[in-house]
């Protein structure tokens, strides 16, 4: 079964007009990791070292996809670290 084009978190944020929750950001980051890097790195998102460049880049991509890049603040980054 194919995964949906848009993550449920992204749809919920757009429909509700709200910022993404920390767990939604992490879920989308996990999907991005799986779709983009998993084949090369052979590790799951949960095994990516928090604070590493790959982790932060993937997390930033999730934030951008959720329309939250303007909120890429210390509060958001504290969740990533």
C-alpha positions in Angstrom: 0.0 0.0 0.0 1.3 3.4 -0.9 1.6 6.1 1.7 -0.5 9.2 1.3 1.0 12.1 -0.6 0.4 14.5 2.2 1.1 13.5 5.8 -2.0 13.6 8.0 -0.3 16.2 10.3 0.2 18.5 7.3 -3.5 18.2 6.4 -4.6 18.7 10.0 -2.4 21.9 10.4 -3.7 23.4 7.2 -7.4 22.5 7.9 -7.2 23.7 11.5 -5.0 26.7 10.7 -2.6 25.8 13.6 1.1 25.2 14.2 2.2 21.6 14.2 2.6 19.7 17.5 6.0 18.3 18.4 4.8 14.7 17.7 3.4 15.7 14.3 6.8 17.3 13.4 8.5 14.1 14.5 6.1 11.9 12.6 6.7 13.8 9.4 10.4 13.9 9.9 10.3 10.1 10.3 8.4 9.8 7.0 10.9 12.1 5.3 13.8 10.1 6.7 12.2 6.8 5.6 11.5 8.1 2.1 14.8 9.8 1.5 17.6 8.4 3.6 16.5 5.0 5.0 17.8 3.1 2.0 21.2 4.7 2.1 21.7 4.8 5.9 19.9 1.5 6.8 18.8 2.9 10.2 15.4 4.1 11.4 14.6 7.7 12.3 14.6 6.8 16.0 18.3 5.8 15.6 19.5 9.1 14.0 21.5 11.0 16.5 19.6 14.0 17.8 21.4 17.2 17.1 23.3 15.7 14.2 23.3 17.6 10.9 21.2 14.9 9.2 18.7 15.0 12.1 18.4 18.8 12.0 18.2 18.9 8.2 15.4 16.3 8.2 13.6 18.1 11.1 13.9 21.4 9.2 12.4 19.7 6.1 9.5 18.5 8.2 8.9 22.0 9.6 9.0 23.5 6.2 6.6 20.9 4.9 4.2 21.7 7.7 4.5 25.4 7.0 6.2 26.1 10.3 9.6 27.3 9.0 8.7 30.8 10.3 8.4 29.2 13.7 11.9 27.6 13.5 12.7 29.1 16.9 14.5 28.0 20.0 11.2 26.6 21.3 10.9 24.4 18.2 14.6 23.5 18.2 14.5 22.4 21.8 12.2 19.6 20.7 14.8 18.5 18.1 17.8 18.6 20.5 
